[in-house]
C-alpha cells in the first residue's frame, strides 16, 4: 500500500498537469483559474518536479 504522502504527491501532480493542459500551459491563466498566485504555482510545480 502506498504511503499517504506519495498518493497525495501523485494526485497533486496530475491535478496541476490537467489544469495546465486545460489552459494551454499558460502559467498566469492557470494560476488565476486555481485561485493561487503565479509564484505559488511555480513553487508547487518545482516541488513536484514538473518544470
N, C-alpha and C positions, 0 to 999 in steps of 0.2 A: 504494500500500500504506500502511495507517495506521501511525503510529508506535506502538511498544510501549506507551508511556505513555498514549496515547489509548485503545488497546484495553483496557488494564488499568482505566482510569478507567470506561469503559463497563461492563465486566464487574462491577466492584465496585458500581457504581450499581444495576445490575439485580439483583445478588445481595441487596443490602440492601433494595431495593424489594420483592422477593419475600418476604424474611424478615419485613419489617414488615407486609405484607399478610397473611401466614400467621398473624400474631399480632395481627390487628385493630389495627395501628398503635400498639400499646402499647409504648412505649419500654423500660420496665423489663423486661417479659417478653421482648421481642425481644433485648435486650442479654444477658439471662441465657441464652437459648437459643443465642446465638452465642458465649458464653463470654467476653464483654468487658464492661467497665463501661458504665454508662449514659452517663457523660461521654465515653467513647471513641466510643460510637455517635453521640452528638450531634456530636462533632468530625468524625467521618467524614461524617456527613450534611451538615454545614456545608461541608466541603471539596468535596463532590460536588454542592453546590447543591441539596440535597433538602429544605431546610426553611426 
